[in-house]
Amino acid sequence: MLSIEEISDRLEIQDLLVAYSTAIDTRRFDDLDQVFAPDAYIDYRAMGGVDGHYPEVKAWLAEVLPNFPAYAHMLGNIDVRVTGDTATARTLCFNPMVLPGQEPPQVLFCGLWYADEFVRTADGWRMTRRVEEKCFDRVV
């Protein structure tokens, strides 16, 4: 049976995963400051993006994502493992993206896994590492 602290840790990390998706989908990129540790490593190369440390990747997101008319992130199969003040998670993401400049509109359907690492801080859990693992993509 999970302790109250274990339940709380898992829910806080799941909330952090949702906060990431919400910040991206609402284009409020500064909200990501509450998700990532300042020195977090992010690797989006599996799905055609960049890799680097949080400040550079945040700037890239703010530059590139507004080019897409619409997109959304739906998360599932969240597997959180907490060990003291660190944690890992593997999360399935379904991410349809409307492609820019296409008439009629075309949608890129992306399926991927997020492999994440977290650390407990004085301000709550923060992501220290995010690596995308490609599952599929298809333009319709």
N, C-alpha and C positions, 0 to 999 in steps of 0.2 A: 504494500500500500504506500502511495506517495504521501510525503509529509506536506504540511501546509506551505512550507518554504519551497519545496520542489514544485508544487502546483503553481505557486506565485512566480517562481523563476520561469517556468515554461510559458505561462500566460504573458508575462512581461516580454519575453523574447518573441512570442507570436505577435504581440501588439507591435513590436519593433519591425517585424517583417511586413505587417500591414501598413505601418507608417511609411516605410520605404515606398511601397506601391502607391500609396495615396499621394505622397510628395511628387513622385514621377508623373502619375496620371493627371494630377491637377496643375502640373508645371510650376510647383512651388519648390524650386530646387534648394532654396535656403533652409527648408524644413529638413533636408537631409543632414544638416549639422547635428540634429538630435538623434540621428540613426547611426552615423559612422563615428568612430574614433578619428581624431585629426590626422593620424598617420596610417589609417587603414589602407590596405592594398585591395584593389578591385581589378578583376580581369574579365572583360566582356568580349574577348577575342573569339570565343567559340561561336558567337552569333554575329560576327562582323564588326565588332566595336574595338575599343582600345583597352589597354591596361595601364596601370600606374597607381600612384597614391591619390587619396581622396580629393585633395584640392584640384589637381589636374583633371581628374575624371569628372568631378562635379562641373567644372567649366566646360568640358566637352559635352556633357549631357545638356547643359543650358544652351549650348550653341546648336547642337544637332537635333534634339527632339522637337523643338518648335517647328521644324520643317515638315513634320508629319501632321496632317490635319486632325487625326484622332488615333488614339491607342488606349489599351487598357491592360491591366495585369490581374489575372485571377490565380490565386494561390491554393494549393492543396497538398495532401499527403505530407504534412509538416512533421518531420522527425527531429525533435529537439533532444539533445543529450547534454545534461548539466553535470559538470565535475567541479565542485567548489565554486570558485569565482571565474571559471571559464566555461564555455559551452560551444557546441557545434550544432548545426542544423542542416538538413537536406530537405529542400522544398521544391515541389513541382510548380512550374509557372506556365500558364497558357496566356500568350501575349499577342492578340491580333493588332495589327498596325495598318492604318489606311495609308497607302503610298502616295507621296506628293506628285502632283502634275499628271495624274492618270485620268483619262476620260474614256469610257466610264470608270468610276473609281475601282481600284483594285485593292485587295486586302492581303497583306502578308501575315500568314498564321504561323506563329513561332511557338514551339514547345521546348522548354528547357528545364533544367534542374539548377537551383542555386545551392552551392556548397559554401556554407558560411561558418565563420568563427566569431565568437563574442567574448567580451570581458566585462565583468561587473565593475562599475566605476562609482564614485561618490554621487554622480548624477543618474545612476541607473545603468542598465545594460547598454553596451555600444558594440556595433559590428566592427571587427578588426580586419576581416578578410571576407571577400565575396568573389567566388569564381563561378562563372556560368559554364554549364555542361550542356551541349546541344543534344536535343532529343529529335526534333524535326523542324522543318519549315516548308511552307508551300504558299505560292501566290495564287489567289483565286480572283 
